[in-house]
């Protein structure tokens, strides 16, 4: 059997490629913020803070343990760039 024809291998490969692409996108965004962020830093900061607050508002009504939700809420609000 060819390894590339196996379904589990293809699914694993697609997930890894997606994760690698998302990580590269995040690194590119952070580099953009560091290099060109002087002019846009205030707008980017408030945009990420608003996004983090919206994310927190979506976490609160979920039916999960309070400690789990609290951990995510604190993490998102303390680190707005990485939290959201």
mmCIF file of the N, C-alpha and C atoms, coordinates in Angstrom:
data_MODEL
# 
_entry.id   MODEL 
# 
loop_
_atom_site.group_PDB 
_atom_site.id 
_atom_site.type_symbol 
_atom_site.label_atom_id 
_atom_site.label_alt_id 
_atom_site.label_comp_id 
_atom_site.label_asym_id 
_atom_site.label_entity_id 
_atom_site.label_seq_id 
_atom_site.pdbx_PDB_ins_code 
_atom_site.Cartn_x 
_atom_site.Cartn_y 
_atom_site.Cartn_z 
_atom_site.occupancy 
_atom_site.B_iso_or_equiv 
_atom_site.pdbx_formal_charge 
_atom_site.auth_seq_id 
_atom_site.auth_comp_id 
_atom_site.auth_asym_id 
_atom_site.auth_atom_id 
_atom_site.pdbx_PDB_model_num 
ATOM 1   N N  . UNK A 1 1  ? 0.832   -1.196 0.000  1.00 0.00 ? 1  UNK A N  1 
ATOM 2   C CA . UNK A 1 1  ? 0.000   0.000  0.000  1.00 0.00 ? 1  UNK A CA 1 
ATOM 3   C C  . UNK A 1 1  ? 0.870   1.250  0.000  1.00 0.00 ? 1  UNK A C  1 
ATOM 4   N N  . UNK A 1 2  ? 0.502   2.149  -0.824 1.00 0.00 ? 2  UNK A N  1 
ATOM 5   C CA . UNK A 1 2  ? 1.214   3.411  -0.887 1.00 0.00 ? 2  UNK A CA 1 
ATOM 6   C C  . UNK A 1 2  ? 0.823   4.278  0.307  1.00 0.00 ? 2  UNK A C  1 
ATOM 7   N N  . UNK A 1 3  ? 1.811   4.875  0.955  1.00 0.00 ? 3  UNK A N  1 
ATOM 8   C CA . UNK A 1 3  ? 1.562   5.672  2.156  1.00 0.00 ? 3  UNK A CA 1 
ATOM 9   C C  . UNK A 1 3  ? 0.701   6.894  1.857  1.00 0.00 ? 3  UNK A C  1 
ATOM 10  N N  . UNK A 1 4  ? 0.853   7.493  0.690  1.00 0.00 ? 4  UNK A N  1 
ATOM 11  C CA . UNK A 1 4  ? 0.083   8.687  0.347  1.00 0.00 ? 4  UNK A CA 1 
ATOM 12  C C  . UNK A 1 4  ? -1.379  8.380  0.065  1.00 0.00 ? 4  UNK A C  1 
ATOM 13  N N  . UNK A 1 5  ? -1.711  7.132  -0.222 1.00 0.00 ? 5  UNK A N  1 
ATOM 14  C CA . UNK A 1 5  ? -3.093  6.769  -0.511 1.00 0.00 ? 5  UNK A CA 1 
ATOM 15  C C  . UNK A 1 5  ? -3.898  6.468  0.743  1.00 0.00 ? 5  UNK A C  1 
ATOM 16  N N  . UNK A 1 6  ? -3.249  6.366  1.871  1.00 0.00 ? 6  UNK A N  1 
ATOM 17  C CA . UNK A 1 6  ? -3.977  6.061  3.100  1.00 0.00 ? 6  UNK A CA 1 
ATOM 18  C C  . UNK A 1 6  ? -4.689  7.312  3.592  1.00 0.00 ? 6  UNK A C  1 
ATOM 19  N N  . UNK A 1 7  ? -5.949  7.135  3.998  1.00 0.00 ? 7  UNK A N  1 
ATOM 20  C CA . UNK A 1 7  ? -6.780  8.274  4.389  1.00 0.00 ? 7  UNK A CA 1 
ATOM 21  C C  . UNK A 1 7  ? -6.236  8.990  5.619  1.00 0.00 ? 7  UNK A C  1 
ATOM 22  N N  . UNK A 1 8  ? -5.775  8.247  6.600  1.00 0.00 ? 8  UNK A N  1 
ATOM 23  C CA . UNK A 1 8  ? -5.293  8.880  7.828  1.00 0.00 ? 8  UNK A CA 1 
ATOM 24  C C  . UNK A 1 8  ? -4.062  9.721  7.569  1.00 0.00 ? 8  UNK A C  1 
ATOM 25  N N  . UNK A 1 9  ? -3.211  9.272  6.647  1.00 0.00 ? 9  UNK A N  1 
ATOM 26  C CA . UNK A 1 9  ? -2.000  10.032 6.332  1.00 0.00 ? 9  UNK A CA 1 
ATOM 27  C C  . UNK A 1 9  ? -2.348  11.340 5.633  1.00 0.00 ? 9  UNK A C  1 
ATOM 28  N N  . UNK A 1 10 ? -3.302  11.291 4.714  1.00 0.00 ? 10 UNK A N  1 
ATOM 29  C CA . UNK A 1 10 ? -3.711  12.507 4.013  1.00 0.00 ? 10 UNK A CA 1 
ATOM 30  C C  . UNK A 1 10 ? -4.367  13.498 4.966  1.00 0.00 ? 10 UNK A C  1 
ATOM 31  N N  . UNK A 1 11 ? -5.206  12.993 5.861  1.00 0.00 ? 11 UNK A N  1 
ATOM 32  C CA . UNK A 1 11 ? -5.855  13.881 6.826  1.00 0.00 ? 11 UNK A CA 1 
ATOM 33  C C  . UNK A 1 11 ? -4.826  14.513 7.758  1.00 0.00 ? 11 UNK A C  1 
ATOM 34  N N  . UNK A 1 12 ? -3.874  13.725 8.222  1.00 0.00 ? 12 UNK A N  1 
ATOM 35  C CA . UNK A 1 12 ? -2.823  14.255 9.092  1.00 0.00 ? 12 UNK A CA 1 
ATOM 36  C C  . UNK A 1 12 ? -1.971  15.284 8.361  1.00 0.00 ? 12 UNK A C  1 
ATOM 37  N N  . UNK A 1 13 ? -1.656  15.012 7.114  1.00 0.00 ? 13 UNK A N  1 
ATOM 38  C CA . UNK A 1 13 ? -0.840  15.929 6.325  1.00 0.00 ? 13 UNK A CA 1 
ATOM 39  C C  . UNK A 1 13 ? -1.574  17.243 6.104  1.00 0.00 ? 13 UNK A C  1 
ATOM 40  N N  . UNK A 1 14 ? -2.885  17.183 5.803  1.00 0.00 ? 14 UNK A N  1 
ATOM 41  C CA . UNK A 1 14 ? -3.659  18.403 5.588  1.00 0.00 ? 14 UNK A CA 1 
ATOM 42  C C  . UNK A 1 14 ? -3.732  19.245 6.857  1.00 0.00 ? 14 UNK A C  1 
ATOM 43  N N  . UNK A 1 15 ? -3.905  18.598 8.004  1.00 0.00 ? 15 UNK A N  1 
ATOM 44  C CA . UNK A 1 15 ? -3.953  19.340 9.260  1.00 0.00 ? 15 UNK A CA 1 
ATOM 45  C C  . UNK A 1 15 ? -2.622  20.020 9.536  1.00 0.00 ? 15 UNK A C  1 
ATOM 46  N N  . UNK A 1 16 ? -1.542  19.306 9.323  1.00 0.00 ? 16 UNK A N  1 
ATOM 47  C CA . UNK A 1 16 ? -0.226  19.893 9.572  1.00 0.00 ? 16 UNK A CA 1 
ATOM 48  C C  . UNK A 1 16 ? 0.045   21.071 8.650  1.00 0.00 ? 16 UNK A C  1 
ATOM 49  N N  . UNK A 1 17 ? -0.314  20.933 7.395  1.00 0.00 ? 17 UNK A N  1 
ATOM 50  C CA . UNK A 1 17 ? -0.103  22.027 6.439  1.00 0.00 ? 17 UNK A CA 1 
ATOM 51  C C  . UNK A 1 17 ? -0.936  23.231 6.848  1.00 0.00 ? 17 UNK A C  1 
ATOM 52  N N  . UNK A 1 18 ? -2.179  23.013 7.261  1.00 0.00 ? 18 UNK A N  1 
ATOM 53  C CA . UNK A 1 18 ? -3.033  24.110 7.692  1.00 0.00 ? 18 UNK A CA 1 
ATOM 54  C C  . UNK A 1 18 ? -2.454  24.807 8.919  1.00 0.00 ? 18 UNK A C  1 
ATOM 55  N N  . UNK A 1 19 ? -1.987  24.035 9.876  1.00 0.00 ? 19 UNK A N  1 
ATOM 56  C CA . UNK A 1 19 ? -1.404  24.621 11.085 1.00 0.00 ? 19 UNK A CA 1 
ATOM 57  C C  . UNK A 1 19 ? -0.144  25.404 10.747 1.00 0.00 ? 19 UNK A C  1 
ATOM 58  N N  . UNK A 1 20 ? 0.693   24.868 9.891  1.00 0.00 ? 20 UNK A N  1 
ATOM 59  C CA . UNK A 1 20 ? 1.920   25.570 9.500  1.00 0.00 ? 20 UNK A CA 1 
ATOM 60  C C  . UNK A 1 20 ? 1.578   26.878 8.783  1.00 0.00 ? 20 UNK A C  1 
ATOM 61  N N  . UNK A 1 21 ? 0.594   26.849 7.896  1.00 0.00 ? 21 UNK A N  1 
ATOM 62  C CA . UNK A 1 21 ? 0.200   28.075 7.193  1.00 0.00 ? 21 UNK A CA 1 
ATOM 63  C C  . UNK A 1 21 ? -0.371  29.113 8.150  1.00 0.00 ? 21 UNK A C  1 
ATOM 64  N N  . UNK A 1 22 ? -1.178  28.679 9.113  1.00 0.00 ? 22 UNK A N  1 
ATOM 65  C CA . UNK A 1 22 ? -1.725  29.626 10.089 1.00 0.00 ? 22 UNK A CA 1 
ATOM 66  C C  . UNK A 1 22 ? -0.639  30.214 10.977 1.00 0.00 ? 22 UNK A C  1 
ATOM 67  N N  . UNK A 1 23 ? 0.339   29.405 11.355 1.00 0.00 ? 23 UNK A N  1 
ATOM 68  C CA . UNK A 1 23 ? 1.457   29.929 12.149 1.00 0.00 ? 23 UNK A CA 1 
ATOM 69  C C  . UNK A 1 23 ? 2.282   30.933 11.353 1.00 0.00 ? 23 UNK A C  1 
ATOM 70  N N  . UNK A 1 24 ? 2.519   30.645 10.087 1.00 0.00 ? 24 UNK A N  1 
ATOM 71  C CA . UNK A 1 24 ? 3.256   31.586 9.242  1.00 0.00 ? 24 UNK A CA 1 
ATOM 72  C C  . UNK A 1 24 ? 2.483   32.885 9.065  1.00 0.00 ? 24 UNK A C  1 
ATOM 73  N N  . UNK A 1 25 ? 1.165   32.797 8.941  1.00 0.00 ? 25 UNK A N  1 
ATOM 74  C CA . UNK A 1 25 ? 0.338   33.990 8.837  1.00 0.00 ? 25 UNK A CA 1 
ATOM 75  C C  . UNK A 1 25 ? 0.417   34.823 10.113 1.00 0.00 ? 25 UNK A C  1 
ATOM 76  N N  . UNK A 1 26 ? 0.392   34.163 11.259 1.00 0.00 ? 26 UNK A N  1 
ATOM 77  C CA . UNK A 1 26 ? 0.491   34.880 12.527 1.00 0.00 ? 26 UNK A CA 1 
ATOM 78  C C  . UNK A 1 26 ? 1.866   35.539 12.674 1.00 0.00 ? 26 UNK A C  1 
ATOM 79  N N  . UNK A 1 27 ? 2.926   34.855 12.288 1.00 0.00 ? 27 UNK A N  1 
ATOM 80  C CA . UNK A 1 27 ? 4.268   35.427 12.357 1.00 0.00 ? 27 UNK A CA 1 
ATOM 81  C C  . UNK A 1 27 ? 4.378   36.624 11.419 1.00 0.00 ? 27 UNK A C  1 
ATOM 82  N N  . UNK A 1 28 ? 3.811   36.512 10.226 1.00 0.00 ? 28 UNK A N  1 
ATOM 83  C CA . UNK A 1 28 ? 3.843   37.632 9.280  1.00 0.00 ? 28 UNK A CA 1 
ATOM 84  C C  . UNK A 1 28 ? 3.083   38.831 9.832  1.00 0.00 ? 28 UNK A C  1 
ATOM 85  N N  . UNK A 1 29 ? 1.950   38.581 10.474 1.00 0.00 ? 29 UNK A N  1 
ATOM 86  C CA . UNK A 1 29 ? 1.169   39.668 11.062 1.00 0.00 ? 29 UNK A CA 1 
ATOM 87  C C  . UNK A 1 29 ? 1.954   40.341 12.186 1.00 0.00 ? 29 UNK A C  1 
ATOM 88  N N  . UNK A 1 30 ? 2.586   39.560 13.035 1.00 0.00 ? 30 UNK A N  1 
ATOM 89  C CA . UNK A 1 30 ? 3.368   40.136 14.127 1.00 0.00 ? 30 UNK A CA 1 
ATOM 90  C C  . UNK A 1 30 ? 4.565   40.931 13.604 1.00 0.00 ? 30 UNK A C  1 
ATOM 91  N N  . UNK A 1 31 ? 5.211   40.435 12.561 1.00 0.00 ? 31 UNK A N  1 
ATOM 92  C CA . UNK A 1 31 ? 6.316   41.193 11.959 1.00 0.00 ? 31 UNK A CA 1 
ATOM 93  C C  . UNK A 1 31 ? 5.811   42.496 11.349 1.00 0.00 ? 31 UNK A C  1 
ATOM 94  N N  . UNK A 1 32 ? 4.658   42.456 10.707 1.00 0.00 ? 32 UNK A N  1 
ATOM 95  C CA . UNK A 1 32 ? 4.071   43.677 10.156 1.00 0.00 ? 32 UNK A CA 1 
ATOM 96  C C  . UNK A 1 32 ? 3.792   44.680 11.262 1.00 0.00 ? 32 UNK A C  1 
ATOM 97  N N  . UNK A 1 33 ? 3.240   44.198 12.365 1.00 0.00 ? 33 UNK A N  1 
ATOM 98  C CA . UNK A 1 33 ? 2.945   45.091 13.488 1.00 0.00 ? 33 UNK A CA 1 
ATOM 99  C C  . UNK A 1 33 ? 4.236   45.689 14.044 1.00 0.00 ? 33 UNK A C  1 
ATOM 100 N N  . UNK A 1 34 ? 5.290   44.905 14.134 1.00 0.00 ? 34 UNK A N  1 
ATOM 101 C CA . UNK A 1 34 ? 6.552   45.413 14.660 1.00 0.00 ? 34 UNK A CA 1 
ATOM 102 C C  . UNK A 1 34 ? 7.216   46.408 13.710 1.00 0.00 ? 34 UNK A C  1 
ATOM 103 N N  . UNK A 1 35 ? 7.142   46.150 12.424 1.00 0.00 ? 35 UNK A N  1 
ATOM 104 C CA . UNK A 1 35 ? 7.831   47.009 11.457 1.00 0.00 ? 35 UNK A CA 1 
ATOM 105 C C  . UNK A 1 35 ? 7.000   48.246 11.105 1.00 0.00 ? 35 UNK A C  1 
ATOM 106 N N  . UNK A 1 36 ? 5.763   48.044 10.737 1.00 0.00 ? 36 UNK A N  1 
ATOM 107 C CA . UNK A 1 36 ? 4.911   49.146 10.291 1.00 0.00 ? 36 UNK A CA 1 
ATOM 108 C C  . UNK A 1 36 ? 3.937   49.606 11.367 1.00 0.00 ? 36 UNK A C  1 
ATOM 109 N N  . UNK A 1 37 ? 4.040   49.034 12.527 1.00 0.00 ? 37 UNK A N  1 
ATOM 110 C CA . UNK A 1 37 ? 3.062   49.296 13.565 1.00 0.00 ? 37 UNK A CA 1 
ATOM 111 C C  . UNK A 1 37 ? 3.148   50.660 14.208 1.00 0.00 ? 37 UNK A C  1 
ATOM 112 N N  . UNK A 1 38 ? 4.217   51.388 13.985 1.00 0.00 ? 38 UNK A N  1 
ATOM 113 C CA . UNK A 1 38 ? 4.337   52.706 14.605 1.00 0.00 ? 38 UNK A CA 1 
ATOM 114 C C  . UNK A 1 38 ? 3.192   53.619 14.209 1.00 0.00 ? 38 UNK A C  1 
ATOM 115 N N  . UNK A 1 39 ? 2.831   53.579 12.955 1.00 0.00 ? 39 UNK A N  1 
ATOM 116 C CA . UNK A 1 39 ? 1.749   54.439 12.474 1.00 0.00 ? 39 UNK A CA 1 
ATOM 117 C C  . UNK A 1 39 ? 0.376   53.877 12.812 1.00 0.00 ? 39 UNK A C  1 
ATOM 118 N N  . UNK A 1 40 ? 0.286   52.581 12.824 1.00 0.00 ? 40 UNK A N  1 
ATOM 119 C CA . UNK A 1 40 ? -1.022  51.952 13.003 1.00 0.00 ? 40 UNK A CA 1 
ATOM 120 C C  . UNK A 1 40 ? -1.215  51.334 14.386 1.00 0.00 ? 40 UNK A C  1 
ATOM 121 N N  . UNK A 1 41 ? -0.269  51.537 15.277 1.00 0.00 ? 41 UNK A N  1 
ATOM 122 C CA . UNK A 1 41 ? -0.296  50.802 16.538 1.00 0.00 ? 41 UNK A CA 1 
ATOM 123 C C  . UNK A 1 41 ? -1.545  51.073 17.370 1.00 0.00 ? 41 UNK A C  1 
ATOM 124 N N  . UNK A 1 42 ? -1.999  52.297 17.426 1.00 0.00 ? 42 UNK A N  1 
ATOM 125 C CA . UNK A 1 42 ? -3.185  52.602 18.224 1.00 0.00 ? 42 UNK A CA 1 
ATOM 126 C C  . UNK A 1 42 ? -4.422  51.928 17.632 1.00 0.00 ? 42 UNK A C  1 
ATOM 127 N N  . UNK A 1 43 ? -4.588  52.001 16.324 1.00 0.00 ? 43 UNK A N  1 
ATOM 128 C CA . UNK A 1 43 ? -5.751  51.374 15.684 1.00 0.00 ? 43 UNK A CA 1 
ATOM 129 C C  . UNK A 1 43 ? -5.702  49.855 15.823 1.00 0.00 ? 43 UNK A C  1 
ATOM 130 N N  . UNK A 1 44 ? -4.530  49.284 15.651 1.00 0.00 ? 44 UNK A N  1 
ATOM 131 C CA . UNK A 1 44 ? -4.387  47.830 15.786 1.00 0.00 ? 44 UNK A CA 1 
ATOM 132 C C  . UNK A 1 44 ? -4.666  47.398 17.218 1.00 0.00 ? 44 UNK A C  1 
ATOM 133 N N  . UNK A 1 45 ? -4.147  48.162 18.182 1.00 0.00 ? 45 UNK A N  1 
ATOM 134 C CA . UNK A 1 45 ? -4.362  47.822 19.584 1.00 0.00 ? 45 UNK A CA 1 
ATOM 135 C C  . UNK A 1 45 ? -5.851  47.826 19.924 1.00 0.00 ? 45 UNK A C  1 
ATOM 136 N N  . UNK A 1 46 ? -6.561  48.867 19.526 1.00 0.00 ? 46 UNK A N  1 
ATOM 137 C CA . UNK A 1 46 ? -7.984  48.944 19.839 1.00 0.00 ? 46 UNK A CA 1 
ATOM 138 C C  . UNK A 1 46 ? -8.781  47.901 19.065 1.00 0.00 ? 46 UNK A C  1 
ATOM 139 N N  . UNK A 1 47 ? -8.372  47.604 17.857 1.00 0.00 ? 47 UNK A N  1 
ATOM 140 C CA . UNK A 1 47 ? -9.045  46.551 17.097 1.00 0.00 ? 47 UNK A CA 1 
ATOM 141 C C  . UNK A 1 47 ? -8.889  45.186 17.747 1.00 0.00 ? 47 UNK A C  1 
ATOM 142 N N  . UNK A 1 48 ? -7.674  44.873 18.194 1.00 0.00 ? 48 UNK A N  1 
ATOM 143 C CA . UNK A 1 48 ? -7.445  43.598 18.866 1.00 0.00 ? 48 UNK A CA 1 
ATOM 144 C C  . UNK A 1 48 ? -8.140  43.546 20.224 1.00 0.00 ? 48 UNK A C  1 
ATOM 145 N N  . UNK A 1 49 ? -8.189  44.668 20.922 1.00 0.00 ? 49 UNK A N  1 
ATOM 146 C CA . UNK A 1 49 ? -8.896  44.709 22.205 1.00 0.00 ? 49 UNK A CA 1 
ATOM 147 C C  . UNK A 1 49 ? -10.391 44.479 21.994 1.00 0.00 ? 49 UNK A C  1 
ATOM 148 N N  . UNK A 1 50 ? -10.960 45.105 20.974 1.00 0.00 ? 50 UNK A N  1 
ATOM 149 C CA . UNK A 1 50 ? -12.375 44.898 20.669 1.00 0.00 ? 50 UNK A CA 1 
ATOM 150 C C  . UNK A 1 50 ? -12.638 43.445 20.287 1.00 0.00 ? 50 UNK A C  1 
ATOM 151 N N  . UNK A 1 51 ? -11.755 42.882 19.484 1.00 0.00 ? 51 UNK A N  1 
ATOM 152 C CA . UNK A 1 51 ? -11.884 41.475 19.096 1.00 0.00 ? 51 UNK A CA 1 
ATOM 153 C C  . UNK A 1 51 ? -11.805 40.572 20.324 1.00 0.00 ? 51 UNK A C  1 
ATOM 154 N N  . UNK A 1 52 ? -10.909 40.874 21.249 1.00 0.00 ? 52 UNK A N  1 
ATOM 155 C CA . UNK A 1 52 ? -10.775 40.081 22.473 1.00 0.00 ? 52 UNK A CA 1 
ATOM 156 C C  . UNK A 1 52 ? -12.026 40.186 23.333 1.00 0.00 ? 52 UNK A C  1 
ATOM 157 N N  . UNK A 1 53 ? -12.591 41.378 23.434 1.00 0.00 ? 53 UNK A N  1 
ATOM 158 C CA . UNK A 1 53 ? -13.821 41.537 24.214 1.00 0.00 ? 53 UNK A CA 1 
ATOM 159 C C  . UNK A 1 53 ? -14.983 40.762 23.591 1.00 0.00 ? 53 UNK A C  1 
ATOM 160 N N  . UNK A 1 54 ? -15.075 40.783 22.272 1.00 0.00 ? 54 UNK A N  1 
ATOM 161 C CA . UNK A 1 54 ? -16.110 40.005 21.600 1.00 0.00 ? 54 UNK A CA 1 
ATOM 162 C C  . UNK A 1 54 ? -15.907 38.515 21.820 1.00 0.00 ? 54 UNK A C  1 
ATOM 163 N N  . UNK A 1 55 ? -14.662 38.089 21.828 1.00 0.00 ? 55 UNK A N  1 
ATOM 164 C CA . UNK A 1 55 ? -14.352 36.685 22.088 1.00 0.00 ? 55 UNK A CA 1 
ATOM 165 C C  . UNK A 1 55 ? -14.744 36.289 23.512 1.00 0.00 ? 55 UNK A C  1 
ATOM 166 N N  . UNK A 1 56 ? -14.476 37.175 24.467 1.00 0.00 ? 56 UNK A N  1 
ATOM 167 C CA . UNK A 1 56 ? -14.852 36.913 25.859 1.00 0.00 ? 56 UNK A CA 1 
ATOM 168 C C  . UNK A 1 56 ? -16.370 36.813 25.974 1.00 0.00 ? 56 UNK A C  1 
ATOM 169 N N  . UNK A 1 57 ? -17.081 37.692 25.300 1.00 0.00 ? 57 UNK A N  1 
ATOM 170 C CA . UNK A 1 57 ? -18.539 37.658 25.341 1.00 0.00 ? 57 UNK A CA 1 
ATOM 171 C C  . UNK A 1 57 ? -19.096 36.382 24.713 1.00 0.00 ? 57 UNK A C  1 
ATOM 172 N N  . UNK A 1 58 ? -18.362 35.771 23.803 1.00 0.00 ? 58 UNK A N  1 
ATOM 173 C CA . UNK A 1 58 ? -18.821 34.505 23.226 1.00 0.00 ? 58 UNK A CA 1 
ATOM 174 C C  . UNK A 1 58 ? -18.480 33.317 24.122 1.00 0.00 ? 58 UNK A C  1 
ATOM 175 N N  . UNK A 1 59 ? -17.493 33.461 24.997 1.00 0.00 ? 59 UNK A N  1 
ATOM 176 C CA . UNK A 1 59 ? -17.103 32.380 25.899 1.00 0.00 ? 59 UNK A CA 1 
ATOM 177 C C  . UNK A 1 59 ? -18.037 32.298 27.102 1.00 0.00 ? 59 UNK A C  1 
ATOM 178 N N  . UNK A 1 60 ? -18.470 33.431 27.612 1.00 0.00 ? 60 UNK A N  1 
ATOM 179 C CA . UNK A 1 60 ? -19.240 33.480 28.855 1.00 0.00 ? 60 UNK A CA 1 
ATOM 180 C C  . UNK A 1 60 ? -20.517 32.631 28.807 1.00 0.00 ? 60 UNK A C  1 
ATOM 181 N N  . UNK A 1 61 ? -21.348 32.683 27.765 1.00 0.00 ? 61 UNK A N  1 
ATOM 182 C CA . UNK A 1 61 ? -22.591 31.906 27.819 1.00 0.00 ? 61 UNK A CA 1 
ATOM 183 C C  . UNK A 1 61 ? -22.434 30.400 27.596 1.00 0.00 ? 61 UNK A C  1 
ATOM 184 N N  . UNK A 1 62 ? -21.239 29.911 27.288 1.00 0.00 ? 62 UNK A N  1 
ATOM 185 C CA . UNK A 1 62 ? -21.053 28.480 27.035 1.00 0.00 ? 62 UNK A CA 1 
ATOM 186 C C  . UNK A 1 62 ? -21.322 27.677 28.304 1.00 0.00 ? 62 UNK A C  1 
ATOM 187 N N  . UNK A 1 63 ? -21.759 26.456 28.128 1.00 0.00 ? 63 UNK A N  1 
ATOM 188 C CA . UNK A 1 63 ? -22.079 25.579 29.243 1.00 0.00 ? 63 UNK A CA 1 
ATOM 189 C C  . UNK A 1 63 ? -20.857 24.721 29.580 1.00 0.00 ? 63 UNK A C  1 
ATOM 190 N N  . UNK A 1 64 ? -19.875 25.331 30.185 1.00 0.00 ? 64 UNK A N  1 
ATOM 191 C CA . UNK A 1 64 ? -18.679 24.622 30.606 1.00 0.00 ? 64 UNK A CA 1 
ATOM 192 C C  . UNK A 1 64 ? -18.362 25.033 32.030 1.00 0.00 ? 64 UNK A C  1 
ATOM 193 N N  . UNK A 1 65 ? -17.358 24.397 32.617 1.00 0.00 ? 65 UNK A N  1 
ATOM 194 C CA . UNK A 1 65 ? -16.989 24.711 33.994 1.00 0.00 ? 65 UNK A CA 1 
ATOM 195 C C  . UNK A 1 65 ? -16.515 26.155 34.101 1.00 0.00 ? 65 UNK A C  1 
ATOM 196 N N  . UNK A 1 66 ? -16.827 26.761 35.247 1.00 0.00 ? 66 UNK A N  1 
ATOM 197 C CA . UNK A 1 66 ? -16.469 28.159 35.467 1.00 0.00 ? 66 UNK A CA 1 
ATOM 198 C C  . UNK A 1 66 ? -14.968 28.396 35.459 1.00 0.00 ? 66 UNK A C  1 
ATOM 199 N N  . UNK A 1 67 ? -14.209 27.460 36.022 1.00 0.00 ? 67 UNK A N  1 
ATOM 200 C CA . UNK A 1 67 ? -12.750 27.629 36.063 1.00 0.00 ? 67 UNK A CA 1 
ATOM 201 C C  . UNK A 1 67 ? -12.166 27.625 34.655 1.00 0.00 ? 67 UNK A C  1 
ATOM 202 N N  . UNK A 1 68 ? -12.705 26.786 33.800 1.00 0.00 ? 68 UNK A N  1 
ATOM 203 C CA . UNK A 1 68 ? -12.227 26.724 32.419 1.00 0.00 ? 68 UNK A CA 1 
ATOM 204 C C  . UNK A 1 68 ? -12.506 28.039 31.695 1.00 0.00 ? 68 UNK A C  1 
ATOM 205 N N  . UNK A 1 69 ? -13.723 28.551 31.851 1.00 0.00 ? 69 UNK A N  1 
ATOM 206 C CA . UNK A 1 69 ? -14.078 29.819 31.210 1.00 0.00 ? 69 UNK A CA 1 
ATOM 207 C C  . UNK A 1 69 ? -13.250 30.964 31.784 1.00 0.00 ? 69 UNK A C  1 
ATOM 208 N N  . UNK A 1 70 ? -13.059 30.972 33.095 1.00 0.00 ? 70 UNK A N  1 
ATOM 209 C CA . UNK A 1 70 ? -12.288 32.036 33.729 1.00 0.00 ? 70 UNK A CA 1 
ATOM 210 C C  . UNK A 1 70 ? -10.853 32.051 33.235 1.00 0.00 ? 70 UNK A C  1 
ATOM 211 N N  . UNK A 1 71 ? -10.262 30.869 33.080 1.00 0.00 ? 71 UNK A N  1 
ATOM 212 C CA . UNK A 1 71 ? -8.897  30.781 32.564 1.00 0.00 ? 71 UNK A CA 1 
ATOM 213 C C  . UNK A 1 71 ? -8.791  31.419 31.190 1.00 0.00 ? 71 UNK A C  1 
ATOM 214 N N  . UNK A 1 72 ? -9.736  31.118 30.299 1.00 0.00 ? 72 UNK A N  1 
ATOM 215 C CA . UNK A 1 72 ? -9.700  31.680 28.956 1.00 0.00 ? 72 UNK A CA 1 
ATOM 216 C C  . UNK A 1 72 ? -9.963  33.181 28.959 1.00 0.00 ? 72 UNK A C  1 
ATOM 217 N N  . UNK A 1 73 ? -10.901 33.617 29.778 1.00 0.00 ? 73 UNK A N  1 
ATOM 218 C CA . UNK A 1 73 ? -11.228 35.045 29.833 1.00 0.00 ? 73 UNK A CA 1 
ATOM 219 C C  . UNK A 1 73 ? -10.029 35.848 30.320 1.00 0.00 ? 73 UNK A C  1 
ATOM 220 N N  . UNK A 1 74 ? -9.373  35.380 31.368 1.00 0.00 ? 74 UNK A N  1 
ATOM 221 C CA . UNK A 1 74 ? -8.204  36.092 31.903 1.00 0.00 ? 74 UNK A CA 1 
ATOM 222 C C  . UNK A 1 74 ? -7.081  36.105 30.877 1.00 0.00 ? 74 UNK A C  1 
ATOM 223 N N  . UNK A 1 75 ? -6.842  34.973 30.234 1.00 0.00 ? 75 UNK A N  1 
ATOM 224 C CA . UNK A 1 75 ? -5.774  34.904 29.232 1.00 0.00 ? 75 UNK A CA 1 
ATOM 225 C C  . UNK A 1 75 ? -6.049  35.853 28.068 1.00 0.00 ? 75 UNK A C  1 
ATOM 226 N N  . UNK A 1 76 ? -7.264  35.889 27.598 1.00 0.00 ? 76 UNK A N  1 
ATOM 227 C CA . UNK A 1 76 ? -7.605  36.749 26.458 1.00 0.00 ? 76 UNK A CA 1 
ATOM 228 C C  . UNK A 1 76 ? -7.514  38.224 26.833 1.00 0.00 ? 76 UNK A C  1 
ATOM 229 N N  . UNK A 1 77 ? -7.962  38.577 28.020 1.00 0.00 ? 77 UNK A N  1 
ATOM 230 C CA . UNK A 1 77 ? -7.955  39.989 28.395 1.00 0.00 ? 77 UNK A CA 1 
ATOM 231 C C  . UNK A 1 77 ? -6.558  40.489 28.781 1.00 0.00 ? 77 UNK A C  1 
ATOM 232 N N  . UNK A 1 78 ? -5.710  39.629 29.302 1.00 0.00 ? 78 UNK A N  1 
ATOM 233 C CA . UNK A 1 78 ? -4.362  40.060 29.666 1.00 0.00 ? 78 UNK A CA 1 
ATOM 234 C C  . UNK A 1 78 ? -3.486  40.206 28.409 1.00 0.00 ? 78 UNK A C  1 
ATOM 235 N N  . UNK A 1 79 ? -3.646  39.302 27.470 1.00 0.00 ? 79 UNK A N  1 
ATOM 236 C CA . UNK A 1 79 ? -2.833  39.321 26.250 1.00 0.00 ? 79 UNK A CA 1 
ATOM 237 C C  . UNK A 1 79 ? -3.736  39.539 25.042 1.00 0.00 ? 79 UNK A C  1 
ATOM 238 N N  . UNK A 1 80 ? -4.170  40.772 24.772 1.00 0.00 ? 80 UNK A N  1 
ATOM 239 C CA . UNK A 1 80 ? -5.110  40.975 23.662 1.00 0.00 ? 80 UNK A CA 1 
ATOM 240 C C  . UNK A 1 80 ? -4.546  40.611 22.295 1.00 0.00 ? 80 UNK A C  1 
ATOM 241 N N  . UNK A 1 81 ? -3.242  40.722 22.118 1.00 0.00 ? 81 UNK A N  1 
ATOM 242 C CA . UNK A 1 81 ? -2.669  40.375 20.803 1.00 0.00 ? 81 UNK A CA 1 
ATOM 243 C C  . UNK A 1 81 ? -2.726  38.876 20.570 1.00 0.00 ? 81 UNK A C  1 
ATOM 244 N N  . UNK A 1 82 ? -2.364  38.089 21.591 1.00 0.00 ? 82 UNK A N  1 
ATOM 245 C CA . UNK A 1 82 ? -2.328  36.643 21.431 1.00 0.00 ? 82 UNK A CA 1 
ATOM 246 C C  . UNK A 1 82 ? -3.633  35.986 21.876 1.00 0.00 ? 82 UNK A C  1 
ATOM 247 N N  . UNK A 1 83 ? -4.359  36.628 22.781 1.00 0.00 ? 83 UNK A N  1 
ATOM 248 C CA . UNK A 1 83 ? -5.571  36.025 23.334 1.00 0.00 ? 83 UNK A CA 1 
ATOM 249 C C  . UNK A 1 83 ? -6.664  35.787 22.328 1.00 0.00 ? 83 UNK A C  1 
ATOM 250 N N  . UNK A 1 84 ? -6.975  36.794 21.540 1.00 0.00 ? 84 UNK A N  1 
ATOM 251 C CA . UNK A 1 84 ? -8.047  36.646 20.561 1.00 0.00 ? 84 UNK A CA 1 
ATOM 252 C C  . UNK A 1 84 ? -7.683  35.679 19.476 1.00 0.00 ? 84 UNK A C  1 
# 
